[in-house]
Amino acid sequence: MTTPAIFDKTDHQILKELQTDARLNAKQIAGRIGLSLTPTYERLKKIEQSGVVLRYVAVLDRDKIGKDIVALIQVSLRLHSKAMIIDFEQAVAAIPEVMECFHVAGNFDYSLKVVVSDMKCYQDFLSNKLAAIENIAHVQSSFVMKEIKYQTAYDTDNKD
């Protein structure tokens, strides 16, 4: 477990602005948080060097790019040796339709979020990609009917 980076209120404001719009430059962020350019730039570089910012990305509208099906898939493995777990995780990570994969505790071993264009693509994913991975004992799929909340920004101010 790593020690979390320690940031003050101004750093948290910078993080909030970056999560809202990663295209903002130091001058724009400085204007939004009420700090001059040089200290904002220095803080931004410190934040980036800390490794807190993993990468800068564009968040796409799933509907506008034709990704209509979101499936939440629970997977159980047959065997739980270290090698089998590593093989499963590497195989799943290489599948582009898998947007998120979590190793979980409970009734299943893994929870996947899979996004595809339509049910035919989901069938292809299930039959030709997921089923091709060795050591899967059980798969249970649920389909998202309505997205109630989708958020990519973390609340960095929260102290809980």
Rosetta silent file (secondary structure, phi, psi, omega in degrees, C-alpha in Angstrom):
SEQUENCE: MTTPAIFDKTDHQILKELQTDARLNAKQIAGRIGLSLTPTYERLKKIEQSGVVLRYVAVLDRDKIGKDIVALIQVSLRLHSKAMIIDFEQAVAAIPEVMECFHVAGNFDYSLKVVVSDMKCYQDFLSNKLAAIENIAHVQSSFVMKEIKYQTAYDTDNKD
SCORE:     score description
SCORE:     0.000 S_00000001
   1 L     0.000  134.525 -179.059    0.000    0.000    0.000 S_00000001
   2 L   -94.375  153.826  176.493    1.354    3.407   -0.930 S_00000001
   3 L   -78.765  129.737 -179.947    1.189    6.513    1.193 S_00000001
   4 L   -66.416  145.526  176.420   -1.234    9.037   -0.295 S_00000001
   5 L   -64.461  143.592 -179.469    0.245   12.292   -1.529 S_00000001
   6 L  -100.433  119.362 -179.651   -0.380   15.176    0.852 S_00000001
   7 L  -125.351  151.230  176.433   -1.943   18.194   -0.785 S_00000001
   8 L   -93.610 -175.517 -176.007   -3.326   21.415    0.593 S_00000001
   9 H   -58.081  -40.894 -179.319   -6.567   23.180   -0.324 S_00000001
  10 H   -65.540  -41.651  176.722   -5.023   24.900   -3.359 S_00000001
  11 H   -60.682  -40.609  178.157   -3.676   21.587   -4.696 S_00000001
  12 H   -63.532  -36.334  176.966   -7.163   20.105   -4.296 S_00000001
  13 H   -64.919  -40.908  178.148   -8.583   23.014   -6.304 S_00000001
  14 H   -62.518  -45.478  178.807   -6.060   22.321   -9.071 S_00000001
  15 H   -60.145  -40.333  178.762   -6.994   18.621   -9.058 S_00000001
  16 H   -63.250  -43.990  179.850  -10.676   19.524   -9.288 S_00000001
  17 H   -64.508  -42.082  179.112  -10.060   21.803  -12.276 S_00000001
  18 H   -63.215  -39.013 -179.918   -7.943   19.161  -14.035 S_00000001
  19 H   -71.451  -25.083  177.324  -10.636   16.533  -13.539 S_00000001
  20 H   -77.099  -41.690 -179.707  -13.234   18.913  -14.960 S_00000001
  21 L  -153.426  100.738 -176.935  -11.156   19.783  -18.038 S_00000001
  22 L   -70.412   -9.497  179.322   -7.721   18.221  -18.539 S_00000001
  23 L   -82.703   -8.219 -179.619   -7.029   20.579  -21.463 S_00000001
  24 L   -63.210  137.896  174.704   -6.669   23.564  -19.155 S_00000001
  25 L   -94.216  175.021 -175.534   -3.193   25.042  -19.097 S_00000001
  26 H   -58.935  -38.155 -179.857   -1.496   26.499  -16.018 S_00000001
  27 H   -64.929  -43.225  179.539   -2.619   30.047  -16.875 S_00000001
  28 H   -66.462  -41.668  177.771   -6.265   29.009  -17.167 S_00000001
  29 H   -63.205  -43.554  179.333   -6.118   27.030  -13.925 S_00000001
  30 H   -56.806  -43.690  178.912   -4.470   29.971  -12.161 S_00000001
  31 H   -63.373  -36.578 -178.357   -7.334   32.240  -13.263 S_00000001
  32 H   -74.837  -31.621 -176.919   -9.938   29.787  -12.013 S_00000001
  33 H  -101.072   -3.407  176.513   -8.392   29.225   -8.583 S_00000001
  34 L    75.636   36.670  178.676   -7.239   32.807   -7.992 S_00000001
  35 L  -126.367  152.499  179.653   -3.498   32.154   -7.860 S_00000001
  36 L   -72.177  166.221 -171.542   -0.757   33.684   -9.991 S_00000001
  37 H   -62.346  -48.530 -174.230    0.754   31.716  -12.867 S_00000001
  38 H   -61.039  -51.271  178.722    4.161   30.752  -11.429 S_00000001
  39 H   -64.975  -31.813  176.952    2.975   29.126   -8.198 S_00000001
  40 H   -65.106  -45.025  179.053    0.145   27.410  -10.091 S_00000001
  41 H   -60.623  -45.037 -179.831    2.623   26.016  -12.614 S_00000001
  42 H   -63.504  -41.372  178.460    4.945   24.818   -9.827 S_00000001
  43 H   -65.680  -41.859  179.280    2.068   23.153   -7.969 S_00000001
  44 H   -60.211  -43.919  178.349    0.839   21.526  -11.180 S_00000001
  45 H   -64.877  -40.066  178.528    4.303   20.080  -11.853 S_00000001
  46 H   -62.468  -42.258  178.670    4.530   18.828   -8.238 S_00000001
  47 H   -62.643  -46.854 -179.677    1.154   17.130   -8.609 S_00000001
  48 H   -63.057  -42.582 -179.369    2.186   15.493  -11.903 S_00000001
  49 H   -67.946  -23.858  179.580    5.547   14.354  -10.490 S_00000001
  50 H   -71.190  -17.816 -178.633    3.799   12.803   -7.473 S_00000001
  51 L    88.061    3.748  179.114    2.121   10.305   -9.792 S_00000001
  52 L   -65.935  -40.000  176.632   -1.400   11.281   -8.724 S_00000001
  53 L   -86.199  111.129 -178.432   -2.280   12.163  -12.319 S_00000001
  54 L   -76.787  -41.828  179.179   -2.029    8.883  -14.203 S_00000001
  55 L  -170.163  165.130  175.343   -2.803   10.311  -17.652 S_00000001
  56 L  -106.068  130.379 -176.064   -4.869   12.922  -19.439 S_00000001
  57 L  -137.038  165.303  170.921   -7.810   11.583  -21.442 S_00000001
  58 L  -102.026  132.905  177.028  -10.941   12.610  -23.302 S_00000001
  59 L   -93.523  119.222 -175.309  -14.194   11.201  -21.907 S_00000001
  60 L   -93.498  153.542  173.900  -16.392   10.153  -24.827 S_00000001
  61 L   -81.921  108.819 -175.795  -20.168   10.038  -25.050 S_00000001
  62 L   -54.331  -42.771 -178.472  -20.832    6.303  -25.294 S_00000001
  63 H   -64.200  -38.799 -176.664  -24.135    6.782  -27.133 S_00000001
  64 H   -74.192  -14.078  175.990  -22.608    9.032  -29.803 S_00000001
  65 H  -107.993   12.040  173.096  -19.982    6.434  -30.682 S_00000001
  66 L    75.908   26.745  176.853  -22.525    3.620  -30.869 S_00000001
  67 L  -100.395   84.254 -170.163  -21.653    1.718  -27.691 S_00000001
  68 L   -88.954  -19.234 -175.444  -25.202    0.897  -26.654 S_00000001
  69 E  -109.698  124.519  172.168  -24.739   -2.192  -24.477 S_00000001
  70 E  -116.820  120.669  178.989  -23.136   -2.094  -21.020 S_00000001
  71 E  -115.467  136.726  173.442  -22.834   -5.467  -19.330 S_00000001
  72 E  -106.175  117.869 -171.224  -21.731   -6.098  -15.764 S_00000001
  73 E  -117.658  129.201  176.137  -20.259   -9.571  -15.657 S_00000001
  74 E  -101.564  130.965 -176.517  -19.457  -11.655  -12.606 S_00000001
  75 E  -125.471  133.299  171.700  -16.801  -14.340  -13.153 S_00000001
  76 E  -112.242  139.388  176.277  -15.789  -17.275  -10.957 S_00000001
  77 E   -94.628  152.510  175.798  -12.600  -19.194  -11.552 S_00000001
  78 L   -72.805  -51.220 -177.175  -12.278  -22.979  -11.225 S_00000001
  79 L  -118.589  150.577 -174.681   -8.807  -22.914   -9.668 S_00000001
  80 L  -121.228   37.128  175.887   -7.151  -20.151   -7.670 S_00000001
  81 L   -73.204  156.719 -178.819   -3.442  -20.747   -8.068 S_00000001
  82 H   -57.317  -43.555 -178.636   -1.277  -17.661   -8.438 S_00000001
  83 H   -63.546  -41.181  179.990   -0.393  -18.590  -12.033 S_00000001
  84 H   -66.627  -39.024  178.325   -4.063  -19.114  -12.993 S_00000001
  85 H   -64.628  -46.824  179.412   -5.061  -15.776  -11.466 S_00000001
  86 H   -61.146  -44.320  179.123   -2.270  -13.957  -13.296 S_00000001
  87 H   -59.808  -45.122  179.784   -3.193  -15.650  -16.591 S_00000001
  88 H   -61.963  -48.364 -176.826   -6.867  -14.683  -16.210 S_00000001
  89 H   -62.539  -40.473  178.525   -6.060  -11.082  -15.312 S_00000001
  90 H   -67.279  -40.151  179.719   -3.645  -10.653  -18.227 S_00000001
  91 H   -64.660  -45.455 -179.914   -6.107  -12.193  -20.677 S_00000001
  92 H   -65.183  -40.792 -179.412   -8.991   -9.976  -19.523 S_00000001
  93 H   -62.321  -24.859 -178.264   -6.813   -6.852  -19.555 S_00000001
  94 L   -85.352   -6.124 -178.342   -6.026   -7.488  -23.230 S_00000001
  95 L   -90.453  118.099 -174.679   -9.691   -7.509  -24.329 S_00000001
  96 L   -62.884  -29.761 -179.217  -10.716   -4.047  -25.598 S_00000001
  97 L   -69.624  -21.342  179.140  -14.407   -4.452  -24.722 S_00000001
  98 E   -80.077  109.842 -178.258  -13.516   -4.847  -21.035 S_00000001
  99 E   -85.426  -34.454 -179.693  -13.561   -1.313  -19.661 S_00000001
 100 E  -145.800  146.682  176.939  -13.020   -2.233  -16.016 S_00000001
 101 E  -142.346  128.447 -179.370  -12.048   -5.385  -14.147 S_00000001
 102 E  -125.247  133.196  169.777  -12.067   -5.804  -10.382 S_00000001
 103 E   -83.654  120.383 -170.671  -10.855   -8.726   -8.279 S_00000001
 104 L  -122.708  160.820  171.982  -13.637   -8.904   -5.672 S_00000001
 105 L  -100.145  146.871  179.018  -14.557  -10.699   -2.488 S_00000001
 106 L   132.483 -146.271 -176.231  -17.914  -12.414   -2.255 S_00000001
 107 L   -73.258  -20.731 -179.095  -19.795  -14.913   -4.402 S_00000001
 108 L  -124.285  166.702 -179.851  -17.637  -14.285   -7.472 S_00000001
 109 L   -93.227  -34.476 -176.404  -13.930  -13.727   -8.070 S_00000001
 110 E  -137.410  150.144  173.354  -14.078  -10.903  -10.631 S_00000001
 111 E  -124.658  126.473 -178.314  -16.453   -8.197  -11.739 S_00000001
 112 E  -116.916  144.803  168.963  -16.129   -6.843  -15.281 S_00000001
 113 E  -110.848  119.241 -176.342  -17.675   -3.862  -17.005 S_00000001
 114 E  -119.317  134.559 -179.565  -17.990   -4.607  -20.713 S_00000001
 115 E  -125.466  126.415 -179.284  -19.171   -2.125  -23.349 S_00000001
 116 E  -138.616  171.039 -177.236  -20.181   -3.179  -26.869 S_00000001
 117 L   -75.331  -42.648 -175.572  -22.237   -1.862  -29.771 S_00000001
 118 L  -156.303  179.767 -176.125  -25.067   -4.375  -29.787 S_00000001
 119 H   -66.819  -32.224  176.597  -26.165   -7.813  -28.629 S_00000001
 120 H   -62.570  -41.631  178.138  -24.457   -9.511  -31.585 S_00000001
 121 H   -66.820  -35.929  177.269  -21.155   -7.959  -30.490 S_00000001
 122 H   -65.237  -43.713  177.764  -21.839   -9.073  -26.924 S_00000001
 123 H   -58.806  -42.881  178.440  -22.449  -12.637  -28.122 S_00000001
 124 H   -63.715  -44.357  177.465  -19.165  -12.515  -30.035 S_00000001
 125 H   -57.870  -48.960 -176.032  -17.356  -11.164  -26.962 S_00000001
 126 H   -66.218  -46.545 -174.675  -18.811  -13.869  -24.729 S_00000001
 127 H   -76.718  -38.041 -171.530  -18.330  -16.788  -27.132 S_00000001
 128 H  -106.962  -16.742 -178.533  -15.002  -15.924  -28.724 S_00000001
 129 H  -113.059  -58.037 -178.529  -13.127  -13.796  -26.212 S_00000001
 130 H   -68.175  -44.122 -179.023  -14.255  -14.471  -22.655 S_00000001
 131 L   -66.326  -19.020  179.059  -14.944  -18.175  -23.236 S_00000001
 132 L   -77.507  -11.351  179.979  -11.467  -18.536  -24.749 S_00000001
 133 L   -82.557  128.245 -179.745   -9.894  -17.765  -21.370 S_00000001
 134 L   -68.788  154.762  169.187   -8.920  -20.892  -19.472 S_00000001
 135 L    80.364   10.993  176.575  -10.056  -21.617  -15.925 S_00000001
 136 E   -84.903  126.948  179.620  -13.449  -19.864  -15.954 S_00000001
 137 E   -95.522  -40.122 -172.894  -16.027  -21.830  -13.965 S_00000001
 138 E  -150.247  140.517  176.710  -19.048  -19.529  -14.051 S_00000001
 139 E  -130.981  132.278  175.321  -20.139  -16.314  -15.774 S_00000001
 140 E  -129.749  124.566 -177.345  -23.197  -14.247  -14.877 S_00000001
 141 E  -108.936  141.404  170.180  -24.153  -11.208  -16.927 S_00000001
 142 E  -127.096  145.363 -177.717  -26.405   -8.280  -16.057 S_00000001
 143 E  -112.877  136.541 -179.995  -27.260   -5.542  -18.524 S_00000001
 144 L   -73.607  123.359  178.214  -27.513   -1.861  -17.688 S_00000001
 145 L   -88.599  -38.774 -177.748  -31.000   -0.576  -18.436 S_00000001
 146 L  -152.096  132.890  177.941  -30.369    3.042  -17.433 S_00000001
 147 L   -88.517  115.061 -177.802  -27.264    4.844  -16.281 S_00000001
 148 L   -85.334  -41.812  179.902  -28.157    6.837  -13.188 S_00000001
 149 L  -145.165  133.084  174.202  -24.738    8.285  -12.419 S_00000001
 150 L  -134.345  120.926 -176.309  -21.470    8.252  -14.323 S_00000001
 151 L  -139.692  138.752  176.204  -18.561   10.113  -12.847 S_00000001
 152 L  -111.828  -13.695 -176.652  -14.854   10.112  -13.556 S_00000001
 153 L   -91.818  132.445  175.696  -13.790   12.806  -11.067 S_00000001
 154 L   -86.367  147.285  172.879  -12.789   11.888   -7.526 S_00000001
 155 L   -83.333  100.632 -176.260  -13.711   14.061   -4.558 S_00000001
 156 L   -84.354  -11.767  179.899  -10.208   14.876   -3.330 S_00000001
 157 L   -83.077  -23.783 -173.946  -11.425   17.148   -0.522 S_00000001
 158 L   -62.324  130.107 -176.666  -13.364   14.423    1.258 S_00000001
 159 L  -101.187   12.294 -178.591  -11.673   13.368    4.491 S_00000001
 160 L   -83.753    0.000    0.000  -13.568   10.108    5.067 S_00000001
